[in-house]
Amino acid sequence: MLLKKDKRIKKASRKIYWITTTLFFIVLLAFYLIITTSGFWLEQIDHFTHVKWVAVLDGQGPDMERTNYVAKLMREGKVDSVLILGRRVFKDRNNADFYVEDFMKQGDFDSNSVFLARHNDPSTLEEARTVIPWFKKRNADTVLLITGTAATKRAAKIFNTLAGGKPHFIVSGDSSYVFVPERWFSNREAKKIWAKEWAALFLSWFDLWNIDTVGVADSAYQAPIRSLSEERRVDFVDLQKMLPSVKRKIDTLSTPQPADTTATQSKDTTTAGKDTQAAATTAK
């Protein structure tokens, strides 16, 4: 009786051992697949031969990888016009100013085909709300988005959901050396990008839940989007710098001025001289 019981215990132990070992290897395999392929799950690269419009989202590094890539596309004739987005970084300076300055050094580009979108949008969702009405107003059919490699899938989902299919947004990464999908775990900065983008992707699903599409009349833009040629023609007036001089002028006009007695004194002296001369003539 005891022998049979021992056999059952040993058999159950072996069964538990193999189940545990199998589960361990399944978890290990899943972990390996997550590590090696999860970087690609964030990426979406659409292939194209030619597009009329390309939009460069803000967030590129000091090497200007995104605008460099667009400059290459424009030189090859694969893109006709570019919209460069940038956030405000100083009181009177915007990232778009720095981006376009470097961009125009890379080729003899038509300033009428380069547009600037100065904004202060804190997220990709707000950037989409800013530029989609502008593209709709111009009846854009397909727009190429240039953003970080790890943000391509999220950006495509956000823009296409808010646009409602018109225009259709395709995406391409910035070919950054920092985040490489197959080696994202190889450096600390890439790990931070991986964690941030997965969190942002999950949050975007909640943000886009039952959201309305954006139309031409829904632009939340605070300043006009102009071409570089229009920017150069506009005479920008810095009102902040003008305020002190205007205030001094107002104070001067509102302060009572003392009466000018110089002319009166001169007239009195002349009259007195004439009277003295007349008296002398009479005395003679």
Residue frames relative to the residue before (quaternion, step in Angstrom):
aa qw qx qy qz dx dy dz
M 1.0000 0.0000 0.0000 0.0000 0.00 0.00 0.00
L 0.6759 0.4817 -0.2857 0.4790 3.53 0.95 -0.93
L 0.6170 0.5608 -0.3399 0.4351 3.57 1.08 -0.74
K 0.6557 0.4998 -0.3061 0.4760 3.57 0.97 -0.86
K 0.6438 0.5243 -0.3197 0.4565 3.57 1.03 -0.81
D 0.6453 0.5160 -0.3193 0.4641 3.56 1.01 -0.83
K 0.6344 0.5349 -0.3265 0.4526 3.56 1.02 -0.79
R 0.6514 0.5083 -0.3158 0.4663 3.57 1.01 -0.84
I 0.6428 0.5263 -0.3195 0.4558 3.57 0.99 -0.82
K 0.6635 0.5002 -0.2995 0.4689 3.57 0.98 -0.94
K 0.6452 0.5231 -0.3155 0.4588 3.56 1.01 -0.84
A 0.6566 0.4979 -0.3003 0.4804 3.59 0.99 -0.86
S 0.6375 0.5318 -0.3264 0.4520 3.58 1.02 -0.79
R 0.6539 0.5027 -0.3098 0.4730 3.56 0.98 -0.89
K 0.6350 0.5342 -0.3250 0.4537 3.56 1.03 -0.80
I 0.6568 0.4973 -0.3029 0.4791 3.57 0.96 -0.90
Y 0.6253 0.5531 -0.3303 0.4404 3.57 1.01 -0.83
W 0.7075 0.4571 -0.2689 0.4671 3.57 0.82 -1.00
I 0.6222 0.5225 -0.3426 0.4715 3.59 1.05 -0.70
T 0.6615 0.5062 -0.2978 0.4664 3.57 0.94 -0.93
T 0.6602 0.5083 -0.3031 0.4624 3.57 0.94 -0.91
T 0.6516 0.5161 -0.3103 0.4612 3.58 0.98 -0.89
L 0.6581 0.5038 -0.3056 0.4688 3.58 0.94 -0.91
F 0.6251 0.5452 -0.3366 0.4457 3.56 1.02 -0.80
F 0.6977 0.4604 -0.2783 0.4732 3.59 0.88 -0.94
I 0.6044 0.5395 -0.3570 0.4649 3.61 1.13 -0.62
V 0.6590 0.4907 -0.3019 0.4835 3.58 0.96 -0.88
L 0.6464 0.5212 -0.3156 0.4592 3.57 0.97 -0.85
L 0.6572 0.5010 -0.3039 0.4741 3.58 1.00 -0.86
A 0.6445 0.5169 -0.3174 0.4655 3.58 1.00 -0.85
F 0.6401 0.5205 -0.3171 0.4678 3.56 1.00 -0.84
Y 0.6445 0.5206 -0.3142 0.4635 3.59 0.98 -0.86
L 0.6679 0.4983 -0.3037 0.4619 3.58 0.93 -0.91
I 0.6343 0.5249 -0.3292 0.4623 3.58 1.02 -0.79
I 0.6694 0.5086 -0.2983 0.4520 3.56 0.91 -0.94
T 0.7716 0.4040 -0.2034 0.4473 3.57 0.81 -0.98
T 0.7965 0.3184 -0.1583 0.4891 3.62 1.07 -0.58
S 0.5282 0.6643 -0.4176 0.3245 3.63 1.15 -0.36
G 0.5744 0.5781 -0.3819 0.4359 3.59 1.18 -0.42
F 0.6567 0.5002 -0.3003 0.4779 3.57 1.09 -0.73
W 0.6032 0.5740 -0.3623 0.4188 3.61 1.11 -0.55
L 0.6471 0.5042 -0.3142 0.4779 3.58 1.23 -0.39
E 0.6864 0.5240 -0.2496 0.4381 3.54 1.25 -0.51
Q 0.0410 0.7525 -0.6572 0.0122 3.53 -1.20 0.73
I 0.0151 -0.7987 0.6002 -0.0403 3.57 -0.53 1.18
D 0.1570 -0.7952 0.5826 0.0599 3.57 -0.56 1.19
H 0.3250 -0.7493 0.5485 0.1791 3.56 -0.95 0.90
F 0.0281 0.7936 -0.6038 0.0696 3.57 -1.02 0.81
T 0.3623 -0.7131 0.5520 0.2357 3.55 -1.29 0.33
H 0.7896 -0.1107 0.0902 0.5967 3.58 1.07 -0.74
V 0.0099 0.7666 -0.6420 0.0065 3.56 -1.09 0.82
K 0.5044 -0.6535 0.4715 0.3102 3.54 -1.14 0.62
W 0.8134 0.2036 -0.0668 0.5407 3.57 0.94 -0.93
V 0.0098 -0.7488 0.6620 0.0310 3.52 -1.23 0.65
A 0.1565 -0.7781 0.6043 0.0693 3.56 -1.01 0.90
V 0.2057 -0.7787 0.5856 0.0918 3.56 -0.77 1.09
L 0.2691 -0.7820 0.5430 0.1452 3.57 -0.44 1.22
D 0.5661 -0.6121 0.4373 0.3371 3.55 -1.16 0.65
G 0.5818 0.6116 -0.4238 0.3284 3.55 -1.26 0.37
Q 0.4716 0.6799 -0.4558 0.3280 3.59 1.20 0.09
G 0.5668 -0.6316 0.4309 0.3069 3.52 -1.26 0.46
P 0.7367 -0.4322 0.2842 0.4355 3.58 -1.29 0.00
D 0.6297 0.5328 -0.3436 0.4489 3.60 1.18 -0.34
M 0.3616 -0.7724 0.4616 0.2441 3.60 1.33 0.03
E 0.0779 0.8502 -0.5172 0.0600 3.59 0.94 0.90
R 0.6806 0.5139 -0.3065 0.4229 3.59 0.92 -0.85
T 0.7043 0.4333 -0.2767 0.4895 3.59 0.82 -0.93
N 0.5763 0.5633 -0.3777 0.4560 3.60 1.15 -0.52
Y 0.6606 0.5079 -0.2988 0.4652 3.56 0.97 -0.90
V 0.6611 0.4974 -0.3049 0.4718 3.59 0.98 -0.84
A 0.6135 0.5399 -0.3461 0.4608 3.60 1.03 -0.74
K 0.6379 0.5181 -0.3181 0.4726 3.57 1.03 -0.79
L 0.6535 0.5134 -0.3104 0.4616 3.59 0.98 -0.88
M 0.6695 0.4963 -0.3037 0.4618 3.60 0.97 -0.83
R 0.6377 0.5131 -0.3350 0.4667 3.60 1.01 -0.70
E 0.6920 0.4587 -0.2665 0.4896 3.57 1.13 -0.66
G 0.4942 -0.6891 0.4089 0.3372 3.60 1.27 -0.05
K 0.4701 0.6895 -0.4349 0.3384 3.61 1.20 0.37
V 0.7547 0.2376 -0.1357 0.5962 3.59 1.31 -0.29
D 0.3265 -0.7661 0.5242 0.1780 3.58 -0.98 0.85
S 0.8168 0.0305 0.0419 0.5746 3.58 0.82 -1.01
V 0.1880 -0.7921 0.5762 0.0723 3.55 -1.14 0.72
L 0.1651 -0.7406 0.6442 0.0961 3.53 -1.13 0.81
I 0.1386 -0.8063 0.5740 0.0341 3.57 -0.57 1.20
L 0.1835 -0.7971 0.5708 0.0716 3.56 -0.65 1.16
G 0.0898 0.7995 -0.5907 0.0623 3.57 -1.11 0.67
R 0.3781 -0.7136 0.5474 0.2197 3.55 -1.14 0.72
R 0.5714 -0.5769 0.4558 0.3647 3.54 -1.25 0.45
V 0.1083 -0.8165 0.5661 0.0331 3.58 -0.83 1.00
F 0.7567 0.1544 -0.1294 0.6220 3.59 1.25 -0.37
K 0.7444 -0.3871 0.2775 0.4679 3.57 -1.28 0.04
D 0.8283 0.1078 -0.0124 0.5497 3.54 0.81 -1.02
R 0.6583 0.4686 -0.3236 0.4923 3.60 1.15 0.45
N 0.1740 -0.7851 0.5924 0.0493 3.50 -1.11 0.83
N 0.6198 -0.5474 0.4017 0.3934 3.57 -1.13 0.57
A 0.6118 0.5751 -0.3491 0.4162 3.59 1.03 -0.78
D 0.6017 0.5625 -0.3585 0.4394 3.60 1.10 -0.63
F 0.6817 0.4712 -0.2823 0.4833 3.56 0.95 -0.90
Y 0.6405 0.5432 -0.3254 0.4345 3.58 0.97 -0.87
V 0.7198 0.4512 -0.2680 0.4544 3.58 0.78 -1.04
E 0.5926 0.5674 -0.3693 0.4365 3.59 1.09 -0.63
D 0.6911 0.4457 -0.2743 0.4985 3.58 0.93 -0.88
F 0.6266 0.5684 -0.3322 0.4169 3.57 1.03 -0.81
M 0.7014 0.4846 -0.2755 0.4443 3.58 0.87 -0.94
K 0.5926 0.5647 -0.3703 0.4392 3.60 1.21 -0.27
Q 0.6706 0.5532 -0.2858 0.4032 3.58 1.21 -0.43
G 0.8186 -0.0143 -0.0048 0.5742 3.58 1.21 0.06
D 0.5375 -0.6011 0.4812 0.3438 3.53 -1.29 0.26
F 0.0741 0.8387 -0.5293 0.1044 3.55 0.53 1.25
D 0.5100 -0.6318 0.4953 0.3089 3.55 -1.14 0.72
S 0.4061 -0.7383 0.4842 0.2356 3.59 -0.62 1.11
N 0.5945 0.5620 -0.3690 0.4412 3.61 1.23 -0.30
S 0.7087 0.4364 -0.2574 0.4909 3.59 1.23 -0.30
V 0.6311 0.4769 -0.3293 0.5155 3.58 1.32 0.16
F 0.0641 -0.8224 0.5647 -0.0247 3.58 -0.57 1.20
L 0.2552 -0.7647 0.5781 0.1261 3.55 -1.17 0.73
A 0.0883 -0.7673 0.6340 0.0376 3.56 -1.01 0.91
R 0.0888 -0.7949 0.6001 0.0111 3.56 -0.14 1.31
H 0.1163 0.8025 -0.5717 0.1248 3.57 -0.67 1.06
N 0.2720 -0.7250 0.5945 0.2169 3.53 -1.34 -0.08
D 0.2362 0.8022 -0.5092 0.2032 3.56 1.10 0.78
P 0.3682 -0.7739 0.4755 0.1986 3.60 -0.78 0.98
S 0.8033 0.2111 -0.0900 0.5495 3.62 1.17 -0.28
T 0.6591 -0.4908 0.3943 0.4114 3.55 -1.35 0.22
L 0.6050 0.5649 -0.3517 0.4373 3.58 1.07 -0.71
E 0.6877 0.4619 -0.2808 0.4846 3.59 0.94 -0.86
E 0.5975 0.5414 -0.3638 0.4665 3.60 1.07 -0.61
A 0.6376 0.5237 -0.3245 0.4626 3.57 1.02 -0.81
R 0.6494 0.5119 -0.3164 0.4648 3.60 0.95 -0.84
T 0.6475 0.5402 -0.3142 0.4362 3.57 1.10 -0.66
V 0.8222 0.3193 -0.1399 0.4500 3.58 0.68 -1.08
I 0.5409 0.6344 -0.4200 0.3586 3.63 1.10 -0.46
P 0.6555 0.4910 -0.3406 0.4618 3.68 0.83 -0.78
W 0.6261 0.5441 -0.3340 0.4477 3.59 1.04 -0.75
F 0.6754 0.4678 -0.2882 0.4918 3.59 0.96 -0.84
K 0.6282 0.5305 -0.3414 0.4554 3.60 1.00 -0.74
K 0.6348 0.5401 -0.3278 0.4447 3.58 1.00 -0.82
R 0.7263 0.4014 -0.2280 0.5092 3.57 1.12 -0.64
N 0.4333 -0.7369 0.4260 0.2962 3.57 1.32 0.29
A 0.1720 0.7968 -0.5533 0.1714 3.57 0.96 0.86
D 0.3364 -0.7607 0.5279 0.1718 3.55 -0.95 0.91
T 0.7912 -0.0132 0.0521 0.6091 3.58 0.85 -1.03
V 0.0727 -0.7910 0.6074 0.0064 3.56 -0.93 0.95
L 0.2900 -0.7423 0.5822 0.1611 3.54 -0.93 0.97
L 0.1995 -0.7690 0.5991 0.0999 3.58 -0.83 1.03
I 0.1318 -0.7596 0.6317 0.0813 3.55 -0.99 0.89
T 0.1692 0.7703 -0.5940 0.1588 3.56 -0.64 1.15
G 0.7198 -0.3971 0.3069 0.4796 3.58 -1.24 -0.21
T 0.6224 -0.5737 0.3785 0.3745 3.57 -1.05 0.75
A 0.7069 0.4703 -0.2628 0.4583 3.58 0.89 -0.92
A 0.7018 0.4500 -0.2662 0.4838 3.61 1.22 -0.28
T 0.4243 0.7509 -0.4455 0.2400 3.61 1.23 -0.09
K 0.6748 0.4868 -0.3142 0.4572 3.62 0.83 -0.90
R 0.6616 0.5040 -0.3036 0.4648 3.59 0.96 -0.86
A 0.6643 0.5049 -0.3124 0.4540 3.60 0.89 -0.90
A 0.6439 0.5201 -0.3264 0.4565 3.61 0.95 -0.83
K 0.6567 0.5114 -0.3097 0.4597 3.58 0.95 -0.85
I 0.6709 0.5042 -0.2978 0.4550 3.59 0.88 -0.93
F 0.7151 0.4599 -0.2723 0.4505 3.59 0.71 -1.05
N 0.6963 0.4675 -0.2933 0.4590 3.62 0.86 -0.86
T 0.6187 0.5295 -0.3495 0.4633 3.60 1.09 -0.61
L 0.7071 0.4501 -0.2673 0.4754 3.59 0.86 -0.95
A 0.6696 0.4965 -0.3077 0.4587 3.60 1.06 -0.68
G 0.3174 -0.7782 0.4922 0.2268 3.59 1.13 -0.46
G 0.7384 -0.4313 0.2242 0.4674 3.57 1.12 0.62
K 0.7799 0.1858 -0.1324 0.5829 3.61 1.20 -0.22
P 0.4592 -0.3474 -0.7875 0.2198 1.47 -1.01 2.28
H 0.4900 -0.6159 0.5163 0.3377 3.53 -1.34 0.19
F 0.2224 -0.7964 0.5542 0.0959 3.56 -0.78 1.07
I 0.0972 -0.7500 0.6522 0.0512 3.52 -0.94 0.99
V 0.2722 -0.8003 0.5220 0.1137 3.59 -1.10 0.57
S 0.0200 -0.7557 0.6540 0.0280 3.49 -1.36 0.45
G 0.4676 -0.6941 0.4790 0.2650 3.56 -1.10 0.73
D 0.5587 -0.6373 0.4327 0.3074 3.52 -1.32 0.26
S 0.4204 -0.7304 0.4486 0.2976 3.61 1.29 0.19
S 0.2127 0.7977 -0.5317 0.1890 3.55 0.98 0.85
Y 0.4368 -0.6968 0.5062 0.2595 3.55 -1.04 0.80
V 0.5503 0.6324 -0.3970 0.3736 3.62 1.23 -0.30
F 0.7966 0.1691 -0.0802 0.5748 3.58 0.80 -1.02
V 0.0191 0.7617 -0.6441 0.0681 3.53 -0.56 1.26
P 0.4985 -0.7198 0.3778 0.3009 3.63 -0.42 1.19
E 0.7323 0.4266 -0.2586 0.4637 3.60 0.88 -0.84
R 0.7698 0.2778 -0.1691 0.5493 3.60 1.26 -0.23
W 0.2082 0.8228 -0.5102 0.1393 3.60 1.09 0.61
F 0.6737 0.5042 -0.2869 0.4578 3.59 1.16 -0.57
S 0.5348 0.6781 -0.3776 0.3342 3.58 1.28 -0.06
N 0.8010 0.1163 -0.0927 0.5799 3.63 1.17 -0.34
R 0.6601 -0.5684 0.3414 0.3530 3.52 -1.18 0.68
E 0.6534 0.5235 -0.3244 0.4402 3.60 0.93 -0.85
A 0.6523 0.5065 -0.3107 0.4705 3.58 1.00 -0.81
K 0.6156 0.5389 -0.3433 0.4614 3.59 1.06 -0.70
K 0.6452 0.5129 -0.3150 0.4705 3.58 0.99 -0.82
I 0.6413 0.5124 -0.3201 0.4730 3.59 0.99 -0.84
W 0.6349 0.5427 -0.3206 0.4467 3.59 0.97 -0.91
A 0.6926 0.4719 -0.2772 0.4699 3.59 0.82 -1.01
K 0.6610 0.5146 -0.3061 0.4522 3.59 0.94 -0.90
E 0.7037 0.4780 -0.2799 0.4449 3.58 0.85 -0.93
W 0.6268 0.5099 -0.3525 0.4722 3.61 1.03 -0.63
A 0.6395 0.5066 -0.3246 0.4786 3.59 1.02 -0.78
A 0.6628 0.5009 -0.3044 0.4660 3.60 0.96 -0.86
L 0.6308 0.5390 -0.3341 0.4472 3.60 1.04 -0.75
F 0.6560 0.5001 -0.3051 0.4759 3.59 0.95 -0.87
L 0.6677 0.4994 -0.3013 0.4625 3.58 0.94 -0.88
S 0.6249 0.5512 -0.3468 0.4306 3.60 1.03 -0.70
W 0.5903 0.5638 -0.3727 0.4412 3.60 1.10 -0.58
F 0.6656 0.4732 -0.2984 0.4940 3.58 1.04 -0.75
D 0.6413 0.5355 -0.3271 0.4416 3.60 0.99 -0.82
L 0.7391 0.4238 -0.2211 0.4746 3.58 1.00 -0.84
W 0.4353 0.7071 -0.4603 0.3140 3.59 1.26 -0.02
N 0.8571 -0.0758 0.0115 0.5094 3.57 -0.65 1.16
I 0.3410 0.7515 -0.4950 0.2720 3.60 1.10 0.68
D 0.4656 -0.6726 0.5022 0.2805 3.57 -1.15 0.65
T 0.5090 -0.6216 0.4940 0.3323 3.54 -1.20 0.53
V 0.4423 -0.6875 0.5224 0.2426 3.56 -1.29 0.46
G 0.1696 -0.7962 0.5761 0.0737 3.56 -0.91 0.97
V 0.7513 -0.3838 0.2823 0.4566 3.54 -1.33 -0.04
A 0.7248 0.4510 -0.2458 0.4593 3.57 0.97 -0.85
D 0.6220 0.5916 -0.3304 0.3923 3.61 1.24 -0.11
S 0.3621 0.7580 -0.4883 0.2364 3.58 1.20 0.19
A 0.2118 -0.7727 0.5890 0.1053 3.52 -0.92 1.01
Y 0.3485 0.7801 -0.4661 0.2295 3.53 1.28 0.29
Q 0.3422 -0.7689 0.5153 0.1615 3.57 -0.98 0.94
A 0.7808 0.1890 -0.1022 0.5867 3.60 1.19 -0.43
P 0.5773 -0.6156 0.4012 0.3563 3.59 -1.06 0.59
I 0.3489 -0.6726 0.6061 0.2421 3.54 -1.25 0.60
R 0.0042 -0.8242 0.5638 -0.0528 3.56 -0.57 1.16
S 0.5206 -0.5929 0.5005 0.3562 3.52 -1.27 0.38
L 0.6471 -0.5269 0.3746 0.4041 3.55 -1.22 0.39
S 0.6305 0.5286 -0.3417 0.4542 3.58 1.03 -0.66
E 0.6358 0.5028 -0.3208 0.4899 3.60 1.07 -0.71
E 0.6100 0.5563 -0.3465 0.4454 3.57 1.03 -0.78
R 0.6903 0.4855 -0.2861 0.4538 3.57 0.92 -0.85
R 0.6709 0.4957 -0.3042 0.4600 3.59 1.14 -0.55
V 0.6217 0.5522 -0.3459 0.4347 3.55 1.14 -0.57
D 0.2936 -0.7390 0.5817 0.1710 3.55 -0.90 0.97
F 0.2043 -0.8078 0.5436 0.1009 3.55 -0.15 1.29
V 0.1580 -0.7737 0.6106 0.0600 3.57 -0.91 0.99
D 0.2572 -0.7650 0.5729 0.1427 3.57 -0.71 1.09
L 0.2604 -0.8070 0.5143 0.1284 3.56 -0.13 1.30
Q 0.5965 0.5783 -0.3687 0.4170 3.57 1.07 -0.66
K 0.6855 0.4679 -0.2850 0.4795 3.58 1.00 -0.81
M 0.6567 0.5245 -0.3119 0.4432 3.58 1.14 -0.58
L 0.5470 0.6726 -0.3917 0.3081 3.58 1.09 -0.64
P 0.6659 0.5029 -0.3458 0.4291 3.69 0.76 -0.81
S 0.6817 0.4784 -0.3011 0.4645 3.60 0.91 -0.88
V 0.6273 0.5224 -0.3377 0.4686 3.58 1.05 -0.74
K 0.6498 0.5189 -0.3185 0.4550 3.58 0.97 -0.84
R 0.6407 0.5153 -0.3278 0.4654 3.59 0.99 -0.80
K 0.6435 0.5241 -0.3207 0.4564 3.58 1.00 -0.81
I 0.6515 0.5094 -0.3120 0.4677 3.57 0.98 -0.86
D 0.6531 0.5127 -0.3167 0.4585 3.59 0.97 -0.87
T 0.6407 0.5341 -0.3222 0.4478 3.56 1.02 -0.81
L 0.6933 0.4785 -0.2763 0.4627 3.57 0.95 -0.90
S 0.7110 0.4651 -0.2631 0.4572 3.57 1.06 -0.71
T 0.6096 0.5409 -0.3565 0.4569 3.64 1.25 -0.26
P 0.4454 -0.6951 0.4881 0.2831 3.68 -0.77 1.00
Q 0.2996 -0.7632 0.5516 0.1533 3.56 -0.92 0.98
P 0.5073 -0.6411 0.4693 0.3338 3.67 -0.98 0.73
A 0.5698 -0.6189 0.4199 0.3405 3.56 -1.09 0.79
D 0.4228 -0.6936 0.5267 0.2504 3.55 -1.08 0.76
T 0.1069 -0.8401 0.5316 0.0099 3.62 -0.21 1.33
T 0.4432 0.7218 -0.4465 0.2885 3.58 1.25 -0.12
A 0.6817 0.4824 -0.2948 0.4645 3.58 0.89 -0.95
T 0.6445 0.5272 -0.3268 0.4470 3.61 1.01 -0.81
Q 0.6572 0.5081 -0.3143 0.4595 3.55 0.96 -0.94
S 0.6415 0.5290 -0.3233 0.4517 3.60 0.99 -0.84
K 0.6557 0.5121 -0.3095 0.4604 3.55 1.03 -0.88
D 0.6513 0.5141 -0.3198 0.4574 3.58 0.99 -0.86
T 0.6462 0.5246 -0.3231 0.4504 3.60 0.99 -0.81
T 0.6455 0.5206 -0.3132 0.4628 3.56 1.01 -0.84
T 0.6584 0.5128 -0.3043 0.4593 3.57 0.96 -0.92
A 0.6520 0.5155 -0.3104 0.4613 3.55 0.99 -0.90
G 0.6411 0.5247 -0.3269 0.4548 3.61 1.00 -0.76
K 0.6525 0.5097 -0.3142 0.4645 3.55 0.98 -0.82
D 0.6460 0.5197 -0.3223 0.4570 3.61 0.98 -0.83
T 0.6498 0.5143 -0.3190 0.4600 3.58 0.97 -0.82
Q 0.6490 0.5190 -0.3065 0.4642 3.55 1.00 -0.84
A 0.6570 0.5017 -0.3108 0.4691 3.60 1.00 -0.83
A 0.6462 0.5168 -0.3317 0.4531 3.59 1.00 -0.75
A 0.6433 0.5217 -0.3235 0.4576 3.57 0.98 -0.76
T 0.6387 0.5230 -0.3228 0.4629 3.58 1.00 -0.79
T 0.6456 0.5155 -0.3179 0.4653 3.60 0.98 -0.85
A 0.6547 0.5236 -0.3259 0.4370 3.57 0.92 -0.85
K 0.6197 0.5294 -0.3457 0.4650 3.59 1.03 -0.61
